[in-house]
Amino acid sequence: MNNATDDSRPSPEALLKLAQAEEAQENKGKLKIFLGYAAGVGKTYSMLSAARQRKREGREVVAAYVESHGRAETDVLLEGLESIPRLRIVYQGVTLFELDTDAVLQRRPQIALVDELAHTNAPGSRHEKRWQDVQELLSAGIDVYTTVNVQHFESLNDVVERITGVVVQETVPDLLLDLADEIQLVDIPPDELLERLAEGKIYIPEQAARAMEKFFQPGNLIALRELSLRRAAARVDDQMRSYLETRAVAGSRTVAERILVCISGSPFGEKLLRTTRRLADEMKSPWHALYIETPDTGRFSRENREHIWRDLRLAESMGATVASVSSTTVAEAVADYAGRHHITKIVVGKPTKPRWRELLRPPIADRIGSSAPAAKSTSTSSA
């Protein structure tokens, strides 16, 4: 008779997750991200160094799109690597050069080097963003090495703005970081980075002066560096936990938290979603984003509905399980969804309404808490 307890075997959820991941990756290329915290830390240099090593090992490597920014030491590493000619696009009389995805697909190398993952492609390109080109290459079974800075990930957009005062316009879905097969952190101390900037090794003098006035402040760089270190460490922790769970290592199983965030079309919806994603990262938890369609929503303006669908797409890009349901009341719908998906924490926005209105009608967080006692409801301000 086998006296082993359930804790000695992988959970059904862990096994299902492993099977799905293996099936999804069976015919797809592998993604390796060289992650940094600012321009000039050496991401492209590190990517090219790794690529040359793979070539020495007999792998077929091509430079699909590599931007050296005129740095001599980086140009040296490009020597001897096959390069794919860039796609020439003329837009409003200006000639722009982009990644030629079709040429890479036709060449079908084992590894394609694609710099600057967060780049926005020129109008007229097949995809709006370079990360979408990368997804297409991966789907075709081509391994991709790419570079990106931590401030470009969507869930950190508002945090970076608070730190630096700069709104990063080009963002990348967190899902890409979650699905990367390998992340290599590229890191140098901020004071060394500032020395490189002053020596003209990152930008030309005019650009360097502007960068030092705005983004390249010592405090900003220290904070961004910490973000990159934490994000890389969190990814390694996720991989280790998944490894332990799927192999049923004793003591590795914990009771998983599951987080639900409610979407309403509020102008503060993006902030709420990013906050929830960061909470999910801290708690190592899956998260859901839910929109409830009620009879009252029929009166919503077109602009509000566009906010709702935009927020749902944003949540999905950050790794959430997204759902939209119909119900007569929001609280009952949230409670039903929370029960069916074993939600343990619910995040809702705190409405910016006068205090006297709350006395007449309890806040939505309180109503959800009463309807879903098994889940803890949390509200965030100004959302």
N, C-alpha and C positions, 0 to 999 in steps of 0.2 A: 504493500500500500504506500502510495506517495503522500507524505505528510507535508510537502512544501506548500507554503501559503501563496496567495495571489501576488504578494509583494516580491516573490522570487522570479516572477515572469514579467516580460514587458507588458505594459498596458495595451489594450486593444487600440486606443487612440495613437499610442506611440508606433505600433506596428503598422497601422493604416497610414500614418504620416510618412513613415519610412518607405512603404511600398509605393505611395503616390509620388514621392520625391524621386525614387529610383526609376519609375516608369517615365516621369516627365523628363528626366535627364538622360535617358537611354540613348536617344538619337540627337541630343542637343550638344552644342559646343560648351566648353567650360569658360567661365568668366573669372578673370583675375583683375582686381582693382588695386591700383597703386594710389593710396589715400594720403593726402597731405592737409595742411591747415592754411597754406597761403602759396601764392606764386613764388617760385624760386627755391623751394625746399629740396628740389631734386627728383620730382616724380617721373618726368620724362627720361632723365638720366638713368634712374633705377629701372624703369621699364625696358629701356634699350639694353642695359647691362644684362638683365634677365633673358631678354630675347636672344642676345648673342650666345649666352650659355646654352639655351635650347637648340640653337643652330649647331653648336659644336657637338651636341648630343645626337644630331641627325634629324632634328625636327625641321619641317618646312615652314619658314617664317617670312612674312612680308610686312613691310611698313605700309599699311593701308592709308593712314593719315598721321603723320608725326610732325609736330611743330617745334622746331629747335629754338625759335625766337633769336636766331643768329648767335647762339652761344657756341663757341668754338669746341668746348669739350663735349657738347652734345652732338655736334655735327660729326665729330670723329667716330662716335659710336654708330652713326648711320652708315658709315662706309662699309661696303661689303654686304649690306642687307638689300634684298630686292625691294623696290618701291613700286607701288601702284600709282600711275599718273592720276593727278587730281581732276575732278570733274569741273569743267569751266562753265560758269553761269553768268550771263550778262543781265544785270538788273538796273534799270533806269540809267543806262549808259556806263555803269561801273561793272568791271569784270571781277567776279568773285570765284574763289576756288574751294571746292568742297570734297568730302569723301565720295568716291565713286563706288557706291555699293554694288552696282551691277558688275563692275569690273572685278571686284573682290570675289563676288559669288561665282563668276565665270572662272577665275583663277583657282578658287577653292584651296587655299593653303591650309596647313594644319593650324597655324596660329596667325592671326591678323593683329597688328598693332594699331590702335585707334586712340589718339590723344584727345584730351579735352572733352570728356563725356557730356558735360553740361552745355556744350556749344549749341547755339540756335542756327539752323541751316538757312541758307539764302532762300528768299522767296522763289518758288518754282521747283524746289527740291522735292523728291518723293516723300520725305518725312520732314516734319517741322523741326524735330530735335535729333541730335546725333545719337542720343541713347536709344532712339527708335531704330536707327540704322544698325546699332550694335545688337539689338534684339533680333533683327532679321538675320544677321550673320550667325548668331548663336542658334537660331532655329534651323539654319541650314547645316548645322553640325560643325561650324568653324569655331575653334577656341579664340577668345578675344582677350588681349591685354589692353587695359585702358587706364586713364588717369583722371582724378577728380579731387577737388578740395572739399572738406567737410561742410563748409558753409553753403554748398549748393544742394544739400539734401533737404527735401521739402519740409520735414518735420522740425527742422532747426531754423527755418526762415525767420520767424519772429524773435527767436533768441539771439540770432546774429545781428538783427536790426537793433536790439536793445544794447548789445555789446559795442557795436561799431558805429551805430547811427546810419549805416548804409543798408538800403533795401536791395538784397541780391535778386536780380530779375531772372536769371537763368537757373532753374532748379531741376533736380533729378528725383524721380520717385524713390522713396526709401526701399521699395520692393526690390530694386536692383541690388542694393547693398545686402538685403536679406538673402537674396538668391545667389549671390556671388559664391563661387566655389573656393576662392581664396582672396584674402585681403592682405596686402603688404603695406604696413604703415611706413611712410617716408617722413623722417623727422630730423630737424636740426634745431638747436636752441635759437630763440628769437633774436638774441644779440648778434649771433652769427649771420642770421638772415638779414638783419639791418645793415651789417657790414657789406654783405653781397649787394644789397640795394644801393648803398652809397658808392660802391666801386663800379656801378653801372653794369653789373652782371645779371640783372633781372629786367630792368626797363631802360630805355634811353633816358638821358638826363631830365628832359621835360616831364616825361611820364613818371619818373622816379620822384620828382619834387611833388607832384600832385598826389602820388600814392602815400608819401610820408606825411602829407598834410591831413589825409583822410583815413585810409585803411591801415597803413603800416605804422600804427602807434604801438609802443611797447606793451601797453595794457591790453590792447586789442589782440595782439599776436599771442600773448600769454594765455588769454581766455580761449582763443580759437584753437591753440595747441592742446589745451586741456580737453576741449570738445572732441578733437580728433582722437586723442588717447583713450578717452572714455568710450567713444563709439567703436573703436577697434577692439577694445577689451570686452565690450558687451557682446560683440559678434563672436569672439572666441569662446566666451562663456556660454552662449547659445549653442554653439557647435558641440562643446563638451557635454552640456546637459542632454542634448539630443542623443549623443553617442552613448551616454550612460543609461538613458531611458530605454533605448531600443535594444540594449544588451542586458537589461535588467541587473545592473550592478547594484549590489545590496546597499540600501540607504540612499539611492539616488532619486527615488520617486518622492515627489511632494504633491500636496493637494493643489492643483492648479487654480489660480485666480482667472476669472474671465470678465472682461470689462466691456461695457456697452455705453456708447455715447449717442445721445439723441440729437438729431438734426432738425432744425426748424426753418431754415432760410434766413436766419439772423445775419446781419452784416459782420458779426463777430464769430461766425461759424468756423472760419479758417483757423482762428486762434484756438477755439475749443478743440478742433480736431488735432492740431499740433500738440496741444497740451495732453490730450488723451494718448496720442502715440508715444510721447515721452514717458507717460505714466506706465504704459504697457511695457516699454523697454525696461524701466526700472524694476517692474514686478515680474518680468520675464513671462508675460501673459499674452494670450491671443486677445484680440479686441474686435468689436462689432460696431458698425455705424448704422443707425436705424432712423428712417423717416416714416412718420405716421400720417396718412392721408385721412382727414376727417371731413364731415360735411362743411365745416367752416372754411376749409382750405380752398373751396371753390371760389371764394371771394378774393383770393390772393391775386395780386397783380402779376403780370408776366415777368416783371423784373425779379419778384420774390421767388417765383418758380425756377427761374434761371439760376438764382443763388442756390436753391436746393439741389438741383442736378449737378451744378458745378461742385458743391461740397461733397456730394456722393462720389463723384469721379475722383476728387482729391483724396477722400478717405480710402478708396480702393487703391490709388497709387501709393499710399503710405502703408499698405498691407492689411487694411481692415476687411472683414467680411461685411459686405454691404447688403442692406435689405430695405424694401419699402412695403408697408402693409396698410390696409384700410381698416378703420375702426370708428366707432362713434365717439370714443373718448381716448385721449392720449395715454392717460395713466393705466387704463385697462390693457391697452395694446402693448405698452412697455412691459407691464407685469407678465402678460402672456408670453411675449418673446423671451423675456428673461428666464421664465420657468422652463421653456422648451429648450433653451440653449445653455442652461446651467450657469447663468450670469451671476457673478458674486459682487460686482461693483457697477454702479450706474452713474454716468457723468452727464449732467444737464447744465445748461446755461442759467445763470441767475439773471432774471429779467430786470431791466432798469426802469422799474415802475415806482410810483409814489408809495410810501409806506402805508397810507390809508387803504390803498387797493389790496394790499396783502392781508389786511385785517378782515376785509370783506370776503376774500377768496384765498385759501391757502396757496402758497407757491407750488409750482409743478413738482419740485423735488419732494415736498412733503406728501403730495398726493400719490406720487409714484412709490415713495417709501411705505405708505399705508397699503398700497395694492400689491407690492412685491417685497414682503418682509424678509425674504431669504437673501435679497441682495441689498447691499449698502449703497444708498444714493448720495452723491456728492455734487454740489453746485460750484461753478466757477463764476467769478464776478464779471459783470459787463459783457455778458454773452447772450 
